[in-house]
Amino acid sequence: MRRPARARRGALAAGLWLWLGGAASAAPAGASAGDEGAEEAGAEDMAAAPGSSSPSSDASAPVAVTTRLTPDPSSIGDLLTLEVSAAYPSGYRVNLPMGLEFAPLHLVGVEEEEPVATGQGSLRKVFRVQLQRFATGEARTPAFPLTYVGPKGEVETVRVPAHAFTVRSLLANEADPQRQGEDPPVSIEYPAERAELVIYASAVAMAAGFVAALLWRRWRRRLRPVIGPPPVPAHEQALGALAELEGRGLLETGLFEDYYVQLTEITKGYLEGRFGVEALDRTTEELRRELIRSGDRIAPLRPSEVIAFLQGCDLVKFARYAPELAAAREDLARVRAIVEETRADLARPAADAGAPGSSTKPPEGAGPPGAASDMADETGEMKARAEAGE
C-alpha cells in the first residue's frame, strides 16, 4: 500500500532534521573548554535575565521549546503571562496536556495559537499560560511536560523548564508595614456660602422660568371669543321667507296643505323671534293659553286675532279645507302686513308718535286700519264654510 503524500513529506523532514542534528554533534572537537564555559555562563545569564527566554533541557528531541514570562519583575497580584513557544518539523503535532498544576501559582487560563510556518518545513506554535502570584519575593514557574505526536503516531513528551521571576511588594521602604489608624471624621457642611447662594438662585430662576413658560403656553391656547356677524332681525327673516313661499307656486299646483304649513311656521317663527314667545314647538291650543296669560307681550297685536288666524290655518292643514286662491294669497298678505306693522326698527318711531305734537301717520307698507279685525272675521267665515262643506 502506498504511503500518503503527507506522511512521506513528514518522514523526509524528520530525516533531514536528524541529519542536521548529527552533523552538528559531529563537529570538530577542537572547541576550547573556555568557549564551553562561556556558553554555559551565557545560558545561565539568559535564564536569570528579566523577561528572557529559557530553552528546553532536552536537546535531542525534535521539538525545541523556549519560554518567556512577562512582566518580570511584577507586583503582587499582577497577571503573569508565560509564553511557551515550540518549534518542530512539519508532520508533528504539539499539544499542552490537560490538568496541569502550577502551584503555588494561581492558574487563570490557557490560550493556544494556530501553528505558523517558519520556513524549510518547520512550524512554530505558541501557548500562553496566564498565572498570578499573591506573595512577594523570588519565585519559579514549575516545570511541566509538552506532548508531541510524531509522523508515525508515536507520542512523546518534552520538558518545559522552570522559569525564575521576581514579585515585588507594593509598599516601598517598609520592612514590616503596620496598619495606620483611622482618620478623624470630616464635616460635610458646605462652607462656600457664595457658591451655595448661586446654586439656590439658579434653581429658583429655573423654576420661575418653567412656570412662566407653562403660563405663557396656556395663555396662547386660551379660548378667544369669535365675533360672528350680527343676527338677522326677525322681520327680515319673516319677509324673506314669505317672498320665497310666494315664489314657489304651491297654490297653483293645489298644494294648499304645504302652503299653509309653511305660512304657519313663518308666523310662529316671527312671534318667537320678535316678541320672545315660544311658539314653534307649541300647538295652536297651547299657544292660545300662553297668549291669554301674557297677551301684552305681543302688543300692538291682539292675542284673539292671532289665535283666530292660526285656527283658520289648522282647518286647511288638518281638515283638508281648500280655500280659494285669492283668499290664500290674502292670508299671506295679512302676515306680511303684521310683520311690517310690528317690525323692531319701527317700534321707537311708533313710541315717539304717541307723544304730544307727533304725527299719527302709519308706516309705509302697513295694512289699512282694522286689518287684524278683518282677518278675524274672515277666519270665522272660513270655519263656517268648512262646516258647511262637511
Secondary structure, 3 states (H helix, E strand, C coil): CCCCHHHHHHHHHHHHHHHHHHHHHCCCCCCCHHHHHHHHHHHHHHHHCCCCCEECCCCCCCCEEEEEEECCCEECCCEEEEEEEEEEECCCEEECCCCCCCCCCEEEEEEECCCEEEECCEEEEEEEEEEECCCCEEEEECCEEEEEECCCCCEEEEEECCEEEEEECCCCCCCCCCCCCCCCCCCCCCCCHHHHHHHHHHHHHHHHHHHHHHHHHHHHCCCCCCCCCCCCCHHHHHHHHHHHHHHCCCCCCCCHHHHHHHHHHHHHHHHHHHHCCCCCCCCHHHHHHHHHHCHHHHCCCCHHHHHHHHHHHHHHHHCCCCCCHHHHHHHHHHHHHHHHHHCHHHHHHHHHHCCCCCCCCCCCCCCCCCHHHHHHHHHHHHHHHHHHHC
